[in-house]
Amino acid sequence: MDVNAAVLRPLIFALGLGLVIYTLLAAVRTFVLPRGDNVWLTRFIFARVAAIFRWRARKAVTYAARDRMMALYAPIALLIMPVVWMVLVLLGYMGMFWAVGVEAWYTAFKISGSSLLTLGAFTLDSLSATILEFSEAMIGLGLVALLISYLPTMYAAFSKRETLVTLLEVRADSPPSAVTLIIRAHSIRGLDYLRELWEQWEVWFAEIDESHTSLAALNFFRSPQADRSWITAAGTILDAASLVYSVVDIPRTPESQLCIRAGYVALRHICDYFRIPYDPDPYYPAHPISITRQEFDEACEELAAAGVPLITNREQAWRDYAGWRVNYDTALLELADVLMAPYARWISDRGLRRVRR
């Protein structure tokens, strides 16, 4: 062995080992760690796949066509992730095999690939190489098992999320509207029923907070129907609770306030994960909202026309509504844009980039 090889082989071994360790830590932080951890490699994979899908989606003529295309984005990105991990592990072990005595890089590549995929077609008869082969085979099986065990957890959380989103269509129409939700509650079951609804959605927001930061790919899993979305459902409930609290003439209850707080806290935590900026302590009127006073007045007129009792001080009602909306306005609109949400009043119709149906 010449002097250059004697110096280079330990360095290549260290680099290969470092690449393997980094990849394994990325897999653990993405799939196993029960908290939101923004892993650079995972973010890079999803961003590159998203760029391809967004480029193709811009050519869609209708929102329905765009939705069909983007529905494949999260599953494909999720399946590409372990492939990238396997490739990185293969390259890392390829360098280590070369460092322990394999002369040709092509031979090191074949041995690494054979070990990773547990083929056993190419082996070396030395203690160091055998240890590397066994460890790489264990890692290959572990990564596959990790993905297999991860998917049921994700789809269970997805199914749980979509239950209330689907039920919202019955209560708030499709696309959902906060005004429609209040009118139907008033005409069918009475406004007192909304207290039960706020409690259900407070729990839903808490579950979203946990699942959509620890299983970040869930954010991009689209609803079974093109005109539904978890983010538009969240915005509809938040607006409905804010309107009921501010303008509807019924006793104010803590359930609506707790629901709003749970909602904007959840949306902010998701924004934190995706590094979407927002003001953590906004205050109206210093921080304006995307809803105009005219839109608010029009909503009030719709409620009044349906017989919903409203308070007489419209100015105070507007200030109360804006005071709640400012807490989730930016987070809601930014997430609706990132997720390419379907059209929904006061949520994804705020001048953001989208194709109308």
Backbone torsions as a table, in degrees:
resi	resn	phi	psi	omega
1	MET	NA	127.9	-179.9
2	ASP	-77.5	172.9	-175.4
3	VAL	-64.1	-40.9	-178.6
4	ASN	-62.4	-42.5	179.3
5	ALA	-66.5	-37.5	-180.0
6	ALA	-63.4	-32.6	177.9
7	VAL	-83.4	-38.3	-173.0
8	LEU	-74.9	-38.2	-175.4
9	ARG	-61.5	-46.9	176.5
10	PRO	-61.1	-35.9	178.6
11	LEU	-65.5	-44.5	178.8
12	ILE	-64.7	-38.0	177.7
13	PHE	-61.8	-44.6	-179.8
14	ALA	-64.0	-41.7	178.5
15	LEU	-64.9	-43.0	178.6
16	GLY	-63.4	-43.2	178.0
17	LEU	-63.6	-41.2	178.5
18	GLY	-62.8	-39.5	179.1
19	LEU	-64.9	-41.7	179.6
20	VAL	-65.3	-45.0	-179.9
21	ILE	-63.3	-43.6	178.9
22	TYR	-60.8	-42.5	-179.1
23	THR	-65.0	-42.5	179.1
24	LEU	-64.5	-40.9	178.0
25	LEU	-64.6	-37.7	177.1
26	ALA	-62.8	-40.9	178.7
27	ALA	-65.5	-43.5	179.9
28	VAL	-65.6	-43.7	-179.1
29	ARG	-67.5	-28.6	-179.4
30	THR	-83.3	-44.4	-170.9
31	PHE	-102.4	-29.5	-170.4
32	VAL	-105.1	-41.7	-176.2
33	LEU	-61.2	121.5	-175.3
34	PRO	-82.5	50.9	175.2
35	ARG	-160.5	162.7	179.0
36	GLY	-72.9	115.6	179.0
37	ASP	-127.3	114.3	-174.7
38	ASN	-79.4	93.1	-176.7
39	VAL	-85.6	128.9	-176.2
40	TRP	-59.9	-44.6	-176.8
41	LEU	-63.7	-44.4	178.3
42	THR	-63.1	-44.1	178.9
43	ARG	-62.5	-39.5	-179.9
44	PHE	-63.7	-44.6	-179.2
45	ILE	-62.7	-48.9	-178.6
46	PHE	-64.7	-37.2	-179.8
47	ALA	-66.8	-42.0	-179.6
48	ARG	-67.3	-41.9	178.2
49	VAL	-66.3	-39.2	179.0
50	ALA	-62.4	-39.0	-179.7
51	ALA	-60.8	-40.1	178.9
52	ILE	-66.4	-46.5	-178.0
53	PHE	-67.0	-39.8	179.9
54	ARG	-66.9	-38.0	177.1
55	TRP	-61.0	-43.0	179.8
56	ARG	-72.5	-36.6	-177.5
57	ALA	-66.9	-28.7	179.2
58	ARG	-63.0	-19.9	179.3
59	LYS	-86.0	-6.9	179.8
60	ALA	-69.8	138.4	-177.7
61	VAL	-81.7	-35.6	-177.7
62	THR	-120.8	161.9	177.1
63	TYR	-66.3	-34.9	179.8
64	ALA	-59.8	-41.1	177.8
65	ALA	-66.4	-40.7	178.2
66	ARG	-64.3	-40.9	-179.3
67	ASP	-63.9	-42.8	178.6
68	ARG	-59.8	-37.8	180.0
69	MET	-71.3	-46.8	-176.7
70	MET	-72.1	-18.0	176.8
71	ALA	-63.0	-24.8	179.7
72	LEU	-85.4	-13.8	-172.6
73	TYR	-59.8	-56.8	-175.9
74	ALA	-63.5	-46.4	178.7
75	PRO	-61.1	-41.0	-179.5
76	ILE	-67.7	-44.3	178.2
77	ALA	-61.1	-37.8	-179.8
78	LEU	-66.5	-38.4	179.6
79	LEU	-76.4	-28.1	177.5
80	ILE	-70.1	-31.3	-175.2
81	MET	-55.8	-52.9	178.8
82	PRO	-65.8	-27.0	176.0
83	VAL	-64.1	-43.8	177.6
84	VAL	-63.0	-42.5	178.0
85	TRP	-60.2	-43.7	-179.9
86	MET	-62.6	-41.9	179.5
87	VAL	-62.7	-43.5	-179.9
88	LEU	-65.6	-40.3	176.6
89	VAL	-63.7	-42.7	177.6
90	LEU	-58.0	-45.4	-179.3
91	LEU	-66.4	-39.6	179.1
92	GLY	-62.8	-45.9	178.9
93	TYR	-71.0	-30.7	175.8
94	MET	-58.1	-44.4	177.0
95	GLY	-65.0	-39.3	-179.9
96	MET	-68.7	-38.7	176.8
97	PHE	-62.5	-42.1	177.9
98	TRP	-63.2	-37.4	-177.3
99	ALA	-69.4	-26.8	-178.8
100	VAL	-92.6	8.1	171.2
101	GLY	132.2	-7.7	176.9
102	VAL	-70.1	123.9	-172.5
103	GLU	-77.7	-42.4	-175.0
104	ALA	-99.5	137.1	179.1
105	TRP	-64.2	-34.6	179.5
106	TYR	-64.7	-40.0	177.2
107	THR	-64.7	-41.3	177.2
108	ALA	-61.5	-37.9	178.3
109	PHE	-64.3	-43.6	-179.3
110	LYS	-66.3	-41.1	-179.9
111	ILE	-66.7	-42.0	179.4
112	SER	-63.4	-46.0	178.8
113	GLY	-64.9	-39.4	178.6
114	SER	-64.9	-38.7	179.4
115	SER	-71.5	-43.9	-177.6
116	LEU	-62.1	-40.3	-178.0
117	LEU	-91.6	7.2	179.6
118	THR	53.6	39.6	178.4
119	LEU	-81.6	-37.4	-178.8
120	GLY	70.6	18.0	-177.3
121	ALA	-77.6	-29.4	-178.4
122	PHE	-130.2	126.9	-179.9
123	THR	-139.2	166.2	174.8
124	LEU	-123.4	142.8	-177.9
125	ASP	-98.2	70.8	174.5
126	SER	-150.2	153.2	-176.3
127	LEU	-61.4	-47.7	-178.0
128	SER	-62.8	-42.3	180.0
129	ALA	-67.9	-37.9	179.6
130	THR	-64.5	-41.6	177.1
131	ILE	-60.8	-43.5	178.5
132	LEU	-63.9	-41.6	-179.6
133	GLU	-62.5	-46.2	-179.0
134	PHE	-64.9	-43.0	-178.7
135	SER	-66.4	-38.7	179.0
136	GLU	-67.3	-39.2	177.4
137	ALA	-62.0	-40.6	177.6
138	MET	-63.3	-40.8	179.5
139	ILE	-65.7	-42.5	179.4
140	GLY	-59.9	-46.1	177.8
141	LEU	-65.3	-38.3	-179.0
142	GLY	-64.2	-40.5	180.0
143	LEU	-66.1	-40.2	177.9
144	VAL	-65.5	-44.3	179.3
145	ALA	-63.6	-35.3	-179.8
146	LEU	-62.8	-44.6	179.4
147	LEU	-65.3	-42.8	-178.0
148	ILE	-62.4	-40.9	-179.8
149	SER	-76.1	-22.5	-177.3
150	TYR	-76.9	-38.9	-173.9
151	LEU	-62.5	-44.6	177.9
152	PRO	-60.1	-37.0	177.7
153	THR	-62.7	-43.1	-178.9
154	MET	-66.0	-44.5	-177.4
155	TYR	-72.4	-27.0	173.6
156	ALA	-66.3	-43.0	177.6
157	ALA	-65.9	-37.4	178.4
158	PHE	-63.0	-46.3	180.0
159	SER	-62.9	-40.6	179.0
160	LYS	-64.7	-39.1	179.2
161	ARG	-64.8	-41.1	-171.4
162	GLU	-76.1	-14.9	-178.3
163	THR	-60.9	-53.0	179.3
164	LEU	-70.5	-31.4	177.4
165	VAL	-62.2	-41.1	178.2
166	THR	-67.9	-43.4	179.0
167	LEU	-62.8	-27.5	-178.6
168	LEU	-63.9	-29.0	179.3
169	GLU	-61.4	-35.7	178.8
170	VAL	-66.5	-36.3	-173.5
171	ARG	-92.3	-27.5	-172.3
172	ALA	-129.1	8.7	177.7
173	ASP	73.7	-177.4	179.3
174	SER	-141.2	117.3	0.5
175	PRO	-66.5	153.2	-173.7
176	PRO	-71.0	149.0	179.2
177	SER	-138.3	132.4	178.4
178	ALA	-62.5	-39.0	179.6
179	VAL	-63.4	-44.5	178.4
180	THR	-62.4	-39.6	178.9
181	LEU	-59.3	-45.0	-179.0
182	ILE	-68.0	-42.6	-179.2
183	ILE	-63.0	-44.2	-179.3
184	ARG	-68.0	-37.8	176.9
185	ALA	-62.3	-41.0	-179.6
186	HIS	-66.0	-41.5	-173.7
187	SER	-84.2	-24.3	-174.2
188	ILE	-101.3	-51.1	-173.4
189	ARG	-121.8	-7.4	-177.6
190	GLY	92.1	152.0	-175.0
191	LEU	-68.8	-20.2	177.4
192	ASP	-63.6	-25.2	179.3
193	TYR	-62.1	-25.3	-176.8
194	LEU	-62.4	-26.9	178.1
195	ARG	-60.2	-41.2	176.9
196	GLU	-65.0	-39.6	180.0
197	LEU	-64.2	-43.1	179.8
198	TRP	-61.1	-38.2	-179.9
199	GLU	-65.2	-41.4	179.0
200	GLN	-62.4	-42.9	-176.6
201	TRP	-78.6	-23.3	172.8
202	GLU	-63.1	-42.8	176.3
203	VAL	-65.0	-41.1	179.0
204	TRP	-59.8	-43.5	178.6
205	PHE	-63.8	-38.9	178.1
206	ALA	-63.6	-39.8	178.1
207	GLU	-68.1	-38.7	177.2
208	ILE	-63.9	-41.8	178.8
209	ASP	-56.0	-44.0	-177.4
210	GLU	-75.5	-50.0	-172.0
211	SER	-74.3	-36.1	-173.8
212	HIS	-86.2	-0.7	170.0
213	THR	-106.0	-35.8	177.5
214	SER	-81.3	-29.5	175.3
215	LEU	-119.1	74.7	-168.6
216	ALA	-62.0	-28.4	-179.9
217	ALA	-62.5	-22.4	179.2
218	LEU	-58.9	-30.8	179.8
219	ASN	-56.8	-31.8	-173.8
220	PHE	-98.0	-1.7	174.7
221	PHE	-77.0	117.2	-173.3
222	ARG	-86.1	155.2	-178.3
223	SER	-66.3	156.8	179.9
224	PRO	-58.7	-30.8	178.0
225	GLN	-103.8	139.1	-173.2
226	ALA	-62.8	-28.9	-176.2
227	ASP	-91.3	8.1	175.5
228	ARG	-109.6	151.8	176.3
229	SER	-161.4	143.3	179.5
230	TRP	-65.5	-31.7	-177.4
231	ILE	-75.3	-36.2	176.0
232	THR	-71.4	-33.6	174.9
233	ALA	-63.8	-43.4	178.7
234	ALA	-60.9	-44.7	179.9
235	GLY	-64.5	-38.3	179.1
236	THR	-63.2	-45.1	179.4
237	ILE	-65.3	-43.2	179.9
238	LEU	-62.3	-42.9	178.9
239	ASP	-67.8	-39.6	179.3
240	ALA	-63.2	-44.8	179.1
241	ALA	-64.4	-38.8	179.5
242	SER	-67.1	-40.4	179.1
243	LEU	-67.4	-43.6	179.5
244	VAL	-61.6	-43.3	-179.0
245	TYR	-65.4	-37.5	-170.0
246	SER	-92.6	-34.5	-168.4
247	VAL	-122.1	-23.6	-177.0
248	VAL	-81.5	133.0	-174.9
249	ASP	-85.5	73.0	173.4
250	ILE	-136.9	160.9	179.1
251	PRO	-58.6	133.9	179.2
252	ARG	-74.8	133.2	-178.1
253	THR	-120.8	154.2	-179.1
254	PRO	-68.7	-20.7	-176.9
255	GLU	-59.6	-42.8	-179.4
256	SER	-66.8	-40.3	179.6
257	GLN	-66.0	-41.4	179.2
258	LEU	-66.0	-36.3	178.0
259	CYS	-63.7	-45.3	179.3
260	ILE	-62.1	-45.2	-179.4
261	ARG	-62.9	-43.9	177.6
262	ALA	-61.1	-37.0	-178.7
263	GLY	-67.6	-50.7	-176.0
264	TYR	-74.1	-26.0	174.0
265	VAL	-65.6	-43.8	179.0
266	ALA	-62.5	-46.5	-179.6
267	LEU	-63.8	-37.4	178.9
268	ARG	-66.8	-39.2	178.7
269	HIS	-65.0	-37.6	176.7
270	ILE	-67.0	-40.1	175.2
271	CYS	-61.4	-39.5	177.1
272	ASP	-58.6	-42.4	-179.1
273	TYR	-62.0	-43.0	-178.2
274	PHE	-88.9	6.5	177.6
275	ARG	58.8	40.8	175.7
276	ILE	-90.5	121.7	-176.2
277	PRO	-74.1	147.3	174.4
278	TYR	-159.4	161.1	177.8
279	ASP	-83.0	119.6	-177.3
280	PRO	-72.8	-15.4	-178.6
281	ASP	-137.8	65.1	-177.7
282	PRO	-75.9	156.7	179.9
283	TYR	-147.0	124.9	176.8
284	TYR	-87.5	137.0	12.0
285	PRO	-95.5	3.8	178.9
286	ALA	-60.3	-31.3	177.0
287	HIS	-116.3	103.6	-178.0
288	PRO	-67.8	158.1	177.7
289	ILE	-108.3	168.1	-176.2
290	SER	-80.3	-12.5	178.6
291	ILE	-88.5	130.2	179.7
292	THR	-86.0	160.7	177.4
293	ARG	-62.5	-35.1	178.8
294	GLN	-63.6	-42.9	178.2
295	GLU	-63.2	-39.7	178.4
296	PHE	-63.2	-45.3	179.8
297	ASP	-63.8	-38.8	178.1
298	GLU	-63.8	-39.1	176.9
299	ALA	-63.9	-40.7	178.4
300	CYS	-63.0	-39.6	178.5
301	GLU	-64.7	-39.2	177.0
302	GLU	-62.0	-43.1	179.4
303	LEU	-64.7	-43.9	-180.0
304	ALA	-63.9	-40.3	179.7
305	ALA	-63.9	-27.4	179.3
306	ALA	-88.4	2.6	177.2
307	GLY	88.6	9.3	178.5
308	VAL	-74.2	127.2	-179.0
309	PRO	-70.1	130.2	-178.5
310	LEU	-120.1	153.2	175.5
311	ILE	-73.3	155.5	-175.1
312	THR	-82.4	-27.7	-177.7
313	ASN	-83.5	86.4	-176.7
314	ARG	-66.1	-32.8	-179.8
315	GLU	-64.4	-44.1	178.5
316	GLN	-67.1	-36.7	178.4
317	ALA	-61.3	-42.6	178.6
318	TRP	-62.9	-42.7	179.3
319	ARG	-64.7	-39.3	179.1
320	ASP	-66.5	-43.6	179.7
321	TYR	-63.5	-48.8	-179.3
322	ALA	-61.9	-33.5	178.9
323	GLY	-65.0	-31.0	174.7
324	TRP	-82.5	-44.4	-175.3
325	ARG	-62.3	-34.0	-176.9
326	VAL	-61.6	-22.9	-179.2
327	ASN	-72.4	-27.1	-176.9
328	TYR	-125.1	0.8	-174.0
329	ASP	-58.8	-55.4	-176.8
330	THR	-64.8	-48.1	-178.4
331	ALA	-60.1	-42.6	-178.6
332	LEU	-63.5	-49.0	-177.1
333	LEU	-67.9	-39.7	179.2
334	GLU	-65.2	-43.6	179.1
335	LEU	-67.0	-37.4	177.0
336	ALA	-61.5	-35.8	178.6
337	ASP	-71.9	-46.4	-179.7
338	VAL	-60.7	-39.2	-176.3
339	LEU	-87.7	0.3	-178.1
340	MET	52.0	53.7	-176.1
341	ALA	-68.0	151.5	175.6
342	PRO	-68.3	167.4	-178.7
343	TYR	-60.0	133.9	172.9
344	ALA	-153.5	138.0	-176.6
345	ARG	-60.3	130.3	175.6
346	TRP	69.9	9.7	-178.8
347	ILE	-124.6	-67.2	-177.3
348	SER	-106.7	16.9	177.8
349	ASP	-111.4	22.1	-174.4
350	ARG	-92.4	35.2	177.6
351	GLY	80.2	16.6	179.4
352	LEU	-83.5	166.0	-176.0
353	ARG	-74.7	116.5	174.6
354	ARG	-165.0	163.4	176.5
355	VAL	-101.5	121.9	179.8
356	ARG	-75.1	151.0	177.0
357	ARG	-74.5	NA	NA
